[in-house]
Amino acid sequence: MYEVINQISRWAIPLILLIIPLLAFIKKVPVFETFVEGAESGFSTAIKTIPFLTAMLVAVSIFRASGAMELLASWLAPILGVLGVPADILPHAVMRPLSGGAALGIATEVIKTHGPDSFVGRLISTMQGSSDTTFYVLTLYFGSVGIRKYRYAVASGLAADVTTLIASIMICNMMF
């Protein structure tokens, strides 16, 4: 099973990079021109999102510097300890919905401490790859297009974050 996953992982990106332009060529889509139009549109979107990105980064910095992240993780540690979930993943699980960069930094530290082939290293890598930065996405993308009422999107995003956390734990317990 591990070898199958390893082979899928090895060939997924090259196949996608081959199939997409091939399909575009078959459908007679002007690939380069379409790419340039998309890049131009992406650049203008990036300029619009700078204020929202700045606000989100400041909020995440305040959250981490105030010690709120460590406090929240310490409150959740006993509950997850009963379930057999390593406490070392808690800061990552708390930070991942807020900031991808901060979560990646935490994952890097955990992997340095435990090693990439340890259960905790594999678990945190799975969590990093299978979840998204809910509040970052909501702030940045919804803010850039002017959406102000996104209550259900928050609930859906956080439900997805909890689901990926549970799925990551279950899958890593089955695989490793």
ROSE-4610 file (N, C-alpha, C; in Angstrom, 1 decimal, always signed):
// ROSE-4610
residu = [M/M/M/Y/Y/Y/E/E/E/V/V/V/I/I/I/N/N/N/Q/Q/Q/I/I/I/S/S/S/R/R/R/W/W/W/A/A/A/I/I/I/P/P/P/L/L/L/I/I/I/L/L/L/L/L/L/I/I/I/I/I/I/P/P/P/L/L/L/L/L/L/A/A/A/F/F/F/I/I/I/K/K/K/K/K/K/V/V/V/P/P/P/V/V/V/F/F/F/E/E/E/T/T/T/F/F/F/V/V/V/E/E/E/G/G/G/A/A/A/E/E/E/S/S/S/G/G/G/F/F/F/S/S/S/T/T/T/A/A/A/I/I/I/K/K/K/T/T/T/I/I/I/P/P/P/F/F/F/L/L/L/T/T/T/A/A/A/M/M/M/L/L/L/V/V/V/A/A/A/V/V/V/S/S/S/I/I/I/F/F/F/R/R/R/A/A/A/S/S/S/G/G/G/A/A/A/M/M/M/E/E/E/L/L/L/L/L/L/A/A/A/S/S/S/W/W/W/L/L/L/A/A/A/P/P/P/I/I/I/L/L/L/G/G/G/V/V/V/L/L/L/G/G/G/V/V/V/P/P/P/A/A/A/D/D/D/I/I/I/L/L/L/P/P/P/H/H/H/A/A/A/V/V/V/M/M/M/R/R/R/P/P/P/L/L/L/S/S/S/G/G/G/G/G/G/A/A/A/A/A/A/L/L/L/G/G/G/I/I/I/A/A/A/T/T/T/E/E/E/V/V/V/I/I/I/K/K/K/T/T/T/H/H/H/G/G/G/P/P/P/D/D/D/S/S/S/F/F/F/V/V/V/G/G/G/R/R/R/L/L/L/I/I/I/S/S/S/T/T/T/M/M/M/Q/Q/Q/G/G/G/S/S/S/S/S/S/D/D/D/T/T/T/T/T/T/F/F/F/Y/Y/Y/V/V/V/L/L/L/T/T/T/L/L/L/Y/Y/Y/F/F/F/G/G/G/S/S/S/V/V/V/G/G/G/I/I/I/R/R/R/K/K/K/Y/Y/Y/R/R/R/Y/Y/Y/A/A/A/V/V/V/A/A/A/S/S/S/G/G/G/L/L/L/A/A/A/A/A/A/D/D/D/V/V/V/T/T/T/T/T/T/L/L/L/I/I/I/A/A/A/S/S/S/I/I/I/M/M/M/I/I/I/C/C/C/N/N/N/M/M/M/M/M/M/F/F/F]
num = [1/1/1/2/2/2/3/3/3/4/4/4/5/5/5/6/6/6/7/7/7/8/8/8/9/9/9/10/10/10/11/11/11/12/12/12/13/13/13/14/14/14/15/15/15/16/16/16/17/17/17/18/18/18/19/19/19/20/20/20/21/21/21/22/22/22/23/23/23/24/24/24/25/25/25/26/26/26/27/27/27/28/28/28/29/29/29/30/30/30/31/31/31/32/32/32/33/33/33/34/34/34/35/35/35/36/36/36/37/37/37/38/38/38/39/39/39/40/40/40/41/41/41/42/42/42/43/43/43/44/44/44/45/45/45/46/46/46/47/47/47/48/48/48/49/49/49/50/50/50/51/51/51/52/52/52/53/53/53/54/54/54/55/55/55/56/56/56/57/57/57/58/58/58/59/59/59/60/60/60/61/61/61/62/62/62/63/63/63/64/64/64/65/65/65/66/66/66/67/67/67/68/68/68/69/69/69/70/70/70/71/71/71/72/72/72/73/73/73/74/74/74/75/75/75/76/76/76/77/77/77/78/78/78/79/79/79/80/80/80/81/81/81/82/82/82/83/83/83/84/84/84/85/85/85/86/86/86/87/87/87/88/88/88/89/89/89/90/90/90/91/91/91/92/92/92/93/93/93/94/94/94/95/95/95/96/96/96/97/97/97/98/98/98/99/99/99/100/100/100/101/101/101/102/102/102/103/103/103/104/104/104/105/105/105/106/106/106/107/107/107/108/108/108/109/109/109/110/110/110/111/111/111/112/112/112/113/113/113/114/114/114/115/115/115/116/116/116/117/117/117/118/118/118/119/119/119/120/120/120/121/121/121/122/122/122/123/123/123/124/124/124/125/125/125/126/126/126/127/127/127/128/128/128/129/129/129/130/130/130/131/131/131/132/132/132/133/133/133/134/134/134/135/135/135/136/136/136/137/137/137/138/138/138/139/139/139/140/140/140/141/141/141/142/142/142/143/143/143/144/144/144/145/145/145/146/146/146/147/147/147/148/148/148/149/149/149/150/150/150/151/151/151/152/152/152/153/153/153/154/154/154/155/155/155/156/156/156/157/157/157/158/158/158/159/159/159/160/160/160/161/161/161/162/162/162/163/163/163/164/164/164/165/165/165/166/166/166/167/167/167/168/168/168/169/169/169/170/170/170/171/171/171/172/172/172/173/173/173/174/174/174/175/175/175/176/176/176]
x = [+0.8/+0.0/+0.9/+1.9/+2.8/+3.5/+3.9/+4.5/+3.6/+2.3/+1.3/+1.2/+1.0/+0.9/+2.2/+3.3/+4.6/+4.6/+4.2/+4.2/+3.2/+2.0/+1.0/+1.6/+2.2/+2.8/+3.9/+4.7/+5.8/+5.3/+4.2/+3.8/+2.6/+2.0/+0.8/+1.1/+2.0/+2.3/+2.8/+3.8/+4.2/+3.0/+2.1/+1.0/+0.0/-0.2/-1.1/-0.5/+0.8/+1.5/+1.5/+1.4/+1.4/-0.1/-1.0/-2.4/-3.1/-2.9/-3.6/-3.3/-2.0/-1.7/-2.1/-2.0/-2.4/-3.9/-4.7/-6.2/-6.5/-5.8/-6.0/-5.6/-4.6/-4.2/-5.2/-5.7/-6.7/-8.0/-8.4/-9.6/-9.3/-8.1/-7.7/-7.7/-7.4/-7.3/-5.9/-5.8/-4.5/-3.8/-3.0/-2.5/-1.6/-0.7/+0.1/-0.7/-1.5/-2.3/-3.3/-3.8/-4.7/-3.9/-2.7/-1.9/-1.5/-1.2/-0.8/-2.0/-3.2/-4.4/-4.7/-4.5/-4.7/-3.7/-2.4/-1.4/-1.7/-2.2/-2.5/-3.7/-4.7/-5.8/-5.3/-4.5/-3.9/-3.1/-2.4/-1.6/-2.5/-3.6/-4.5/-5.2/-5.5/-6.2/-5.2/-3.9/-2.9/-2.8/-2.9/-2.8/-4.0/-5.2/-6.4/-6.3/-5.7/-5.7/-4.6/-3.7/-2.6/-3.2/-4.2/-4.6/-5.2/-5.9/-6.5/-5.5/-4.5/-3.3/-2.6/-2.3/-1.6/-2.4/-3.7/-4.5/-4.5/-4.5/-4.5/-3.2/-2.1/-0.8/-0.6/-1.1/-1.0/-1.8/-3.0/-3.8/-3.2/-2.6/-1.9/-0.7/+0.0/+1.2/+0.8/-0.3/-0.8/-1.2/-1.9/-2.4/-1.2/-0.2/+1.0/+1.8/+2.0/+2.9/+2.2/+0.9/+0.2/+0.2/+0.5/+0.5/-0.8/-1.8/-3.1/-3.1/-2.2/-2.1/-1.6/-0.6/-0.1/-1.2/-1.9/-3.0/-4.1/-4.5/-5.5/-5.0/-3.8/-3.2/-3.1/-2.8/-2.7/-4.1/-5.1/-6.5/-6.9/-6.5/-7.0/-6.1/-4.9/-4.0/-4.6/-5.2/-5.7/-6.8/-7.6/-8.7/-8.1/-7.2/-6.6/-5.7/-5.1/-4.3/-5.1/-6.3/-7.2/-7.5/-7.5/-7.8/-6.6/-5.4/-4.2/-3.5/-3.9/-3.4/-2.2/-1.0/+0.2/-0.1/+0.3/+0.1/+1.0/+2.0/+2.9/+2.2/+1.1/+0.4/-0.5/-0.8/-1.8/-1.5/-0.3/-0.1/-0.3/+0.1/-0.2/-1.7/-2.4/-3.9/-4.6/-4.1/-4.7/-4.3/-3.1/-2.6/-3.0/-3.2/-3.4/-4.6/-5.7/-6.8/-6.5/-5.5/-5.2/-4.1/-3.0/-1.9/-1.1/-1.0/-0.2/+1.2/+1.8/+3.2/+3.5/+2.7/+3.0/+2.8/+1.8/+1.6/+2.8/+3.3/+4.5/+5.7/+5.9/+7.0/+6.8/+5.6/+5.4/+5.7/+5.2/+5.4/+6.9/+7.6/+9.1/+9.8/+9.4/+10.0/+9.6/+8.4/+8.0/+8.8/+8.9/+9.6/+11.1/+11.7/+13.1/+13.2/+12.2/+12.3/+12.1/+11.1/+10.7/+11.2/+11.6/+12.1/+10.9/+11.3/+10.2/+9.5/+10.2/+9.6/+9.0/+8.9/+8.2/+6.7/+5.9/+4.5/+4.0/+4.6/+4.2/+4.6/+5.8/+6.2/+5.3/+5.0/+4.0/+2.6/+2.2/+0.9/+0.8/+1.8/+1.8/+2.0/+2.7/+2.8/+1.5/+0.8/-0.5/-1.5/-1.5/-2.3/-2.0/-0.7/-0.3/-0.8/-0.7/-1.1/-2.6/-3.4/-4.8/-5.7/-5.2/-6.1/-5.8/-6.6/-6.4/-6.5/-6.1/-6.1/-7.4/-8.4/-9.8/-9.9/-9.4/-9.6/-8.8/-7.6/-6.8/-7.6/-8.2/-9.0/-10.2/-10.9/-12.1/-11.7/-10.7/-10.3/-9.8/-8.9/-8.3/-9.2/-9.8/-10.6/-12.0/-12.7/-14.0/-13.8/-12.8/-12.6/-12.2/-11.5/-11.0/-12.2/-13.2/-14.4/-15.6/-15.4/-16.4/-17.5/-17.3/-18.3/-18.2/-19.2/-19.2/-19.9/-20.9/-21.6/-21.1/-20.3/-19.7/-19.8/-20.9/-21.0/-21.0/-21.7/-21.8/-20.5/-19.8/-18.5/-17.5/-17.6/-16.7/-17.0/-18.3/-18.7/-18.3/-18.5/-18.1/-16.6/-15.9/-14.4/-13.8/-14.4/-13.9/-14.3/-15.5/-15.9/-15.0/-14.6/-13.6/-12.3/-11.9/-10.6/-10.6/-11.7/-11.9/-11.9/-12.6/-12.7/-11.4/-10.6/-9.3/-8.3/-8.5/-7.7/-8.0/-9.3/-9.7/-9.3/-9.5/-9.1/-7.6/-6.8/-5.4/-5.0/-5.6/-5.2/-5.6/-6.8/-7.3/-6.4/-6.1/-5.3/-3.9/-3.3/-1.9/-1.9/-2.9/-3.0/-3.1/-3.9/-4.0/-2.8/-2.1/-1.0/+0.3/+0.5/+1.8/+1.7]
y = [-1.2/+0.0/+1.3/+1.2/+2.4/+2.6/+1.6/+1.8/+2.3/+2.0/+2.5/+4.0/+4.4/+5.8/+6.6/+6.0/+6.6/+6.8/+5.8/+6.0/+7.0/+7.0/+8.1/+9.4/+9.6/+10.9/+11.3/+10.4/+10.7/+11.2/+10.6/+10.9/+11.9/+12.3/+13.1/+14.5/+15.2/+16.5/+16.5/+15.6/+15.6/+15.2/+14.3/+14.0/+15.2/+15.9/+17.0/+18.1/+18.3/+19.3/+18.9/+17.6/+17.1/+17.1/+16.7/+16.5/+17.8/+18.8/+20.1/+20.8/+21.0/+21.6/+20.7/+19.4/+18.5/+18.6/+18.7/+18.8/+20.2/+21.2/+22.5/+22.5/+21.9/+21.8/+21.0/+19.9/+19.1/+20.0/+20.8/+21.6/+22.9/+23.1/+24.2/+25.5/+25.5/+26.6/+27.2/+28.5/+29.1/+29.2/+28.2/+28.0/+29.2/+29.6/+30.7/+32.0/+32.4/+33.6/+33.5/+32.3/+32.1/+32.2/+31.7/+31.8/+33.2/+34.0/+35.4/+36.2/+35.9/+36.6/+36.3/+35.0/+34.6/+35.2/+35.3/+35.9/+37.4/+38.1/+39.5/+39.7/+38.9/+38.9/+38.6/+37.6/+37.3/+38.4/+39.1/+40.3/+41.4/+41.7/+42.7/+42.3/+41.0/+40.5/+40.6/+40.3/+40.4/+41.8/+42.8/+44.2/+44.5/+44.0/+44.3/+43.7/+42.5/+41.8/+42.2/+43.1/+43.5/+44.0/+44.9/+45.4/+44.3/+43.4/+42.3/+41.3/+41.1/+40.2/+40.8/+42.1/+42.8/+42.7/+42.9/+42.8/+41.4/+40.4/+39.0/+38.7/+39.1/+38.8/+39.5/+40.7/+41.4/+40.7/+40.2/+39.5/+38.2/+37.5/+36.2/+36.5/+37.5/+37.9/+38.2/+38.9/+39.3/+38.0/+37.1/+35.9/+35.0/+34.9/+34.2/+34.9/+36.2/+36.9/+37.0/+37.0/+37.2/+36.0/+34.8/+33.6/+32.9/+33.4/+32.8/+31.4/+31.3/+30.0/+28.9/+29.2/+28.2/+27.9/+28.9/+28.8/+27.8/+28.1/+27.3/+25.8/+25.7/+24.3/+23.6/+24.3/+23.7/+23.2/+24.0/+23.6/+22.3/+22.2/+21.1/+19.8/+20.0/+18.8/+17.7/+17.9/+16.8/+16.0/+16.7/+16.0/+15.1/+15.7/+14.9/+13.8/+14.0/+13.0/+11.7/+11.9/+10.8/+10.0/+10.7/+10.1/+9.5/+9.7/+9.1/+10.0/+11.2/+12.1/+12.9/+12.9/+13.6/+15.1/+15.6/+17.0/+17.9/+17.3/+18.2/+18.7/+18.1/+18.6/+19.7/+20.0/+21.0/+22.4/+22.9/+24.3/+24.3/+23.3/+23.3/+23.2/+22.4/+22.3/+23.6/+24.3/+25.6/+26.7/+26.7/+27.7/+27.5/+26.3/+26.0/+26.8/+26.9/+27.7/+29.2/+29.6/+31.1/+31.5/+30.7/+31.1/+29.9/+29.8/+28.7/+28.8/+30.0/+30.2/+29.9/+30.3/+30.0/+28.5/+27.9/+26.5/+25.7/+26.2/+25.5/+25.6/+26.8/+26.9/+26.0/+25.8/+24.9/+23.5/+23.1/+21.8/+21.5/+22.5/+22.3/+22.1/+22.8/+22.6/+21.2/+20.8/+19.5/+18.4/+18.5/+17.5/+17.5/+18.7/+18.7/+18.0/+18.1/+17.5/+16.0/+15.6/+14.1/+13.4/+14.1/+13.4/+13.2/+13.2/+13.2/+11.8/+10.8/+9.4/+8.9/+9.8/+9.4/+9.6/+9.0/+9.1/+10.5/+11.3/+12.7/+13.5/+13.2/+13.9/+13.6/+12.3/+12.0/+12.5/+12.6/+13.1/+14.6/+15.3/+16.8/+17.1/+16.3/+16.5/+16.2/+15.2/+14.9/+16.0/+16.5/+17.7/+18.9/+19.2/+20.3/+20.3/+19.1/+18.9/+18.8/+18.4/+18.2/+19.2/+20.3/+21.3/+22.6/+23.6/+24.9/+26.0/+27.2/+28.3/+29.1/+28.6/+29.0/+30.5/+31.1/+32.5/+33.4/+32.9/+33.6/+33.6/+32.5/+32.5/+33.4/+33.3/+34.2/+35.7/+36.0/+37.4/+37.9/+37.2/+37.6/+37.6/+36.5/+36.4/+37.0/+36.8/+37.4/+39.0/+39.4/+40.8/+41.5/+40.8/+41.4/+41.6/+40.8/+41.0/+41.6/+42.0/+42.8/+42.0/+40.8/+40.0/+40.2/+40.7/+41.0/+40.0/+39.3/+38.3/+36.9/+36.4/+35.0/+34.1/+34.2/+33.4/+31.9/+31.5/+30.1/+29.6/+30.4/+30.0/+29.7/+30.5/+30.3/+28.9/+28.6/+27.3/+26.2/+26.3/+25.3/+25.1/+26.2/+26.1/+25.4/+25.8/+25.2/+23.7/+23.4/+22.0/+21.2/+21.8/+21.1/+20.9/+21.9/+21.8/+20.7/+20.6/+19.6/+18.2/+18.1/+16.9/+16.4/+17.3/+16.9/+16.6/+17.2/+16.8/+15.4/+15.1/+13.7/+12.7/+13.0/+12.1/+11.9/+12.9/+12.8/+11.8/+12.0/+11.1/+9.7/+9.5/+8.1/+7.5/+8.2/+7.7/+7.4/+8.3/+8.0/+6.8/+6.7/+5.5/+4.2/+4.3/+3.1/+2.8/+3.8/+3.6/+3.4/+4.1/+4.1/+3.5]
z = [+0.0/+0.0/+0.0/+0.8/+0.9/-0.4/-1.2/-2.4/-3.5/-3.4/-4.4/-4.1/-2.9/-2.6/-3.0/-2.8/-3.2/-4.7/-5.5/-6.9/-7.4/-6.8/-7.2/-6.9/-5.7/-5.3/-6.3/-6.7/-7.6/-9.0/-9.5/-10.8/-11.0/-9.9/-9.9/-10.6/-10.1/-10.7/-12.1/-12.5/-13.9/-14.8/-14.4/-15.2/-15.4/-14.3/-14.4/-15.3/-15.2/-16.1/-17.5/-17.8/-19.2/-19.7/-18.9/-19.3/-19.6/-18.8/-18.9/-20.3/-20.6/-21.9/-23.0/-22.9/-23.9/-24.2/-23.2/-23.4/-24.0/-23.6/-24.1/-25.6/-26.0/-27.4/-28.2/-27.6/-28.3/-28.6/-27.6/-27.7/-28.4/-28.9/-29.7/-28.9/-27.6/-26.7/-26.9/-27.1/-27.3/-25.9/-25.6/-24.3/-23.8/-24.6/-24.1/-23.8/-24.8/-24.6/-23.4/-23.2/-22.1/-20.8/-20.8/-19.6/-19.3/-20.3/-20.1/-19.6/-20.1/-19.6/-18.2/-17.8/-16.4/-15.5/-16.0/-15.1/-14.9/-16.0/-15.8/-14.8/-15.0/-14.0/-12.6/-12.5/-11.1/-10.5/-11.3/-10.8/-10.3/-11.0/-10.6/-9.3/-9.2/-8.0/-6.8/-7.0/-6.0/-5.4/-6.3/-5.9/-5.0/-5.4/-4.6/-3.2/-3.1/-1.8/-0.8/-1.2/-0.3/+1.1/+1.1/+2.4/+3.3/+2.7/+3.5/+4.0/+3.1/+3.5/+4.7/+4.6/+5.7/+7.0/+7.0/+8.2/+8.8/+7.9/+8.4/+9.0/+8.4/+8.9/+10.3/+10.4/+11.7/+12.8/+12.4/+13.4/+13.8/+12.9/+13.3/+14.1/+13.8/+14.7/+16.1/+16.2/+17.6/+18.3/+17.6/+18.2/+18.7/+18.0/+18.4/+19.5/+19.3/+20.3/+21.6/+21.7/+22.9/+23.8/+23.2/+23.9/+23.9/+23.1/+23.0/+22.3/+21.4/+20.7/+21.7/+22.5/+23.4/+24.5/+24.9/+25.9/+25.4/+24.2/+23.5/+23.4/+22.9/+22.7/+24.1/+25.1/+26.5/+27.0/+26.6/+27.0/+26.3/+25.0/+24.2/+24.4/+24.9/+25.1/+25.9/+27.1/+27.8/+27.1/+26.3/+25.6/+24.5/+23.7/+22.7/+23.2/+24.4/+25.0/+25.3/+25.8/+26.0/+24.7/+23.6/+22.3/+21.7/+22.3/+21.8/+20.7/+20.7/+19.6/+20.3/+19.6/+20.1/+20.4/+21.5/+21.9/+21.0/+20.4/+19.6/+18.3/+17.9/+16.7/+17.0/+18.3/+18.6/+18.1/+18.3/+17.8/+16.3/+15.5/+14.1/+13.8/+14.5/+14.3/+14.6/+15.6/+15.9/+14.9/+14.4/+13.6/+12.1/+11.7/+10.2/+9.7/+10.4/+9.8/+9.7/+10.4/+10.5/+9.5/+9.4/+8.6/+8.1/+6.8/+6.2/+6.5/+6.4/+6.7/+8.2/+9.1/+10.5/+10.7/+10.1/+10.3/+9.7/+8.6/+8.0/+8.9/+9.5/+10.4/+11.6/+12.1/+13.3/+12.8/+11.6/+11.1/+10.9/+10.5/+10.3/+11.6/+12.6/+14.0/+14.5/+14.3/+14.8/+14.1/+12.8/+12.0/+12.4/+12.7/+13.2/+14.5/+15.3/+16.7/+16.6/+15.9/+15.9/+14.7/+13.6/+12.4/+11.4/+10.1/+9.1/+9.0/+9.4/+9.3/+10.6/+11.6/+12.8/+12.6/+13.5/+13.4/+13.4/+14.3/+14.5/+13.2/+12.7/+11.4/+10.3/+10.1/+9.1/+9.3/+10.5/+10.8/+10.5/+11.0/+10.7/+9.3/+8.5/+7.1/+6.4/+6.8/+6.3/+6.6/+7.8/+8.2/+7.3/+7.1/+6.4/+4.9/+4.4/+3.0/+2.7/+3.7/+3.5/+4.0/+4.6/+5.2/+4.5/+4.8/+4.2/+5.3/+4.9/+5.9/+5.8/+6.5/+6.4/+6.6/+7.7/+7.9/+6.9/+6.5/+5.5/+4.2/+3.8/+2.5/+2.6/+3.7/+3.9/+3.9/+4.6/+4.7/+3.4/+2.8/+1.6/+0.4/+0.1/-1.1/-1.0/+0.1/+0.3/+0.4/+1.1/+1.3/+0.0/-0.9/-2.1/-3.1/-3.0/-3.9/-3.2/-1.9/-1.3/-0.6/-0.3/+0.4/+1.9/+2.5/+3.9/+4.8/+4.3/+5.1/+4.7/+5.5/+5.2/+6.4/+7.2/+8.4/+8.1/+7.1/+6.8/+6.2/+5.5/+5.0/+6.1/+7.2/+8.4/+9.0/+9.2/+9.7/+8.8/+7.5/+6.6/+6.6/+6.6/+6.6/+7.8/+9.0/+10.2/+10.3/+9.8/+9.8/+8.9/+7.8/+6.9/+7.6/+8.4/+9.1/+10.1/+10.9/+11.9/+11.2/+10.1/+9.3/+8.8/+8.3/+7.8/+9.0/+10.1/+11.3/+11.7/+11.8/+12.2/+11.1/+9.9/+8.8/+8.8/+9.0/+9.0/+10.1/+11.3/+12.4/+12.1/+11.6/+11.3/+10.2/+9.1/+8.0/+8.5/+9.2/+9.7/+10.7/+11.5/+12.4/+11.6/+10.5/+9.7/+8.8/+8.3/+7.4/+8.2/+9.3/+9.9/+11.3]
